[in-house]
Amino acid sequence: MAAQDSGRPGEDARGGKAPSRASSSAPRPPGPAKGAAERAAAQDAFNNGAAKRAATNDAATDRGGANDAEHPPVDERLVLIDGSNVAHSSEGEKARLANIILIEEKIREDGMEPIIVADAALRHQIDRRGDYEKLVDAGRIKQAPAGTDADYFILSFARELGASIVSNDRYRDRIARYPEVEERIIRYMIVADEVVLERRGRRRD
């Protein structure tokens, strides 16, 4: 994944990117590209690669062989952030970009590498749309194709990359197809701009 410029838009970088140990066969998120066309092509290639692998695994699930599909080993350093779920986690408020940035910063502080994935619709719901669009253009936020379900991509990428997921979504409509991913979902709370993360089944120190 491309190195992030900073924890918050407009701030100086605080350090280099953490190395990733993801399987070499897994699709890697596209980094920042020079032009809009190149960014779109990189994003499409990333989405299409994961979608094809997910379709293969979904077919195995339908045949009753989901656990027989080959998956890369779990990479404890990679964490997918469910951007839409995180942005909407503040009750009674509009979707907040600050929530996404706070979670991203917390993941980095814990020595992990965040990958933010969000619904295409979030750009119309977020409070700081200009800053949000800049993060999408820079490749810090991976936006699911319009008209698609971001949950599908999040769960598929978690499977293909061996990554964990930060989300309070239960993924009821899809989680049965991704049994090995369910145990890697990290729940969270944001209170007064402080973040606490907790893995299901075991607490984080």
FENDA-V663795 format. One record per residue. N is the residue number from 0. RES is the residue in one small letter. BURIAL is 1 if it has 16 or more other ideal C-beta (glycine too) atoms within 10 Angstrom, else 0. Layout:
n = [N/N]
res = [RES/RES]
burial = [BURIAL/BURIAL]
This chain:
n = [0/1/2/3/4/5/6/7/8/9/10/11/12/13/14/15/16/17/18/19/20/21/22/23/24/25/26/27/28/29/30/31/32/33/34/35/36/37/38/39/40/41/42/43/44/45/46/47/48/49/50/51/52/53/54/55/56/57/58/59/60/61/62/63/64/65/66/67/68/69/70/71/72/73/74/75/76/77/78/79/80/81/82/83/84/85/86/87/88/89/90/91/92/93/94/95/96/97/98/99/100/101/102/103/104/105/106/107/108/109/110/111/112/113/114/115/116/117/118/119/120/121/122/123/124/125/126/127/128/129/130/131/132/133/134/135/136/137/138/139/140/141/142/143/144/145/146/147/148/149/150/151/152/153/154/155/156/157/158/159/160/161/162/163/164/165/166/167/168/169/170/171/172/173/174/175/176/177/178/179/180/181/182/183/184/185/186/187/188/189/190/191/192/193/194/195/196/197/198/199/200/201/202/203/204]
res = [m/a/a/q/d/s/g/r/p/g/e/d/a/r/g/g/k/a/p/s/r/a/s/s/s/a/p/r/p/p/g/p/a/k/g/a/a/e/r/a/a/a/q/d/a/f/n/n/g/a/a/k/r/a/a/t/n/d/a/a/t/d/r/g/g/a/n/d/a/e/h/p/p/v/d/e/r/l/v/l/i/d/g/s/n/v/a/h/s/s/e/g/e/k/a/r/l/a/n/i/i/l/i/e/e/k/i/r/e/d/g/m/e/p/i/i/v/a/d/a/a/l/r/h/q/i/d/r/r/g/d/y/e/k/l/v/d/a/g/r/i/k/q/a/p/a/g/t/d/a/d/y/f/i/l/s/f/a/r/e/l/g/a/s/i/v/s/n/d/r/y/r/d/r/i/a/r/y/p/e/v/e/e/r/i/i/r/y/m/i/v/a/d/e/v/v/l/e/r/r/g/r/r/r/d]
burial = [1/0/0/1/1/0/1/0/1/0/0/0/0/0/0/0/0/1/0/1/0/1/0/0/0/1/1/0/1/1/0/0/1/0/0/0/0/0/1/0/0/1/1/0/0/1/1/0/1/1/1/0/1/1/0/0/1/1/0/1/1/0/0/0/0/1/0/0/1/0/1/1/0/1/1/0/1/1/1/1/1/1/1/1/1/1/1/1/1/0/0/0/0/0/1/1/1/0/1/1/1/1/1/1/1/1/1/1/0/0/0/1/1/1/1/1/1/1/1/0/0/1/1/0/0/1/0/1/0/0/0/1/0/0/1/1/0/1/1/1/1/1/1/1/0/0/0/0/0/1/1/1/1/1/1/1/1/1/1/1/1/1/1/1/1/1/1/0/1/0/1/0/0/1/0/0/1/1/0/0/1/1/0/1/1/1/0/1/0/1/0/0/0/0/1/0/1/0/0/0/0/0/0/0/0]
